Amino acid sequence: MVDDPGALSGDRSLALEAITANPLVPAGVAGPLLDAMLEANRALLPRFFPGG
């Protein structure tokens, strides 16, 4: 079950906060990591890609 408000709402800033909360993810890596994860799962996460 997903319990991340960013994932549920499609809010990138909330999703980024969730990733940076993980101590194993360096701050400089979090943004590009989020972008890569969202793009790889684009078909499953339409809320992050309004308008297509």
C-alpha positions as CSV (number, residue, x, y, z in Angstrom):
1,M,0.0,0.0,0.0
2,V,1.3,3.4,-0.9
3,D,1.3,5.9,2.0
4,D,3.2,8.8,0.4
5,P,1.1,11.9,-0.1
6,G,3.3,12.9,-3.0
7,A,2.6,9.6,-4.8
8,L,-1.1,9.9,-4.1
9,S,-1.4,13.6,-5.2
10,G,1.2,13.7,-8.0
11,D,3.1,16.5,-6.1
12,R,6.7,16.2,-7.1
13,S,7.9,18.3,-4.2
14,L,6.3,16.0,-1.7
15,A,7.7,13.0,-3.5
16,L,11.1,14.6,-3.4
17,E,10.8,15.2,0.3
18,A,10.0,11.5,0.8
19,I,13.1,10.5,-1.1
20,T,15.4,12.9,0.7
21,A,14.1,11.6,4.0
22,N,15.9,8.3,3.2
23,P,19.4,8.7,4.8
24,L,20.9,6.5,2.0
25,V,19.9,9.0,-0.7
26,P,22.3,12.0,-1.0
27,A,20.6,15.3,-1.5
28,G,22.3,15.9,-4.9
29,V,21.1,12.6,-6.1
30,A,17.5,12.9,-5.0
31,G,16.1,15.1,-7.8
32,P,17.6,13.2,-10.7
33,L,16.6,9.9,-9.0
34,L,13.0,11.1,-8.7
35,D,13.0,12.2,-12.3
36,A,14.3,8.8,-13.5
37,M,11.9,6.8,-11.3
38,L,8.9,8.8,-12.5
39,E,9.9,8.5,-16.1
40,A,10.5,4.8,-15.8
41,N,7.0,4.4,-14.3
42,R,5.2,7.1,-16.3
43,A,2.4,4.8,-17.4
44,L,1.6,3.9,-13.8
45,L,1.9,7.4,-12.4
46,P,-0.4,9.6,-14.5
47,R,-0.8,12.2,-11.7
48,F,2.7,13.3,-12.1
49,F,2.2,14.0,-15.9
50,P,-0.9,16.1,-16.3
51,G,-1.9,16.6,-19.9
52,G,-0.1,13.5,-21.1
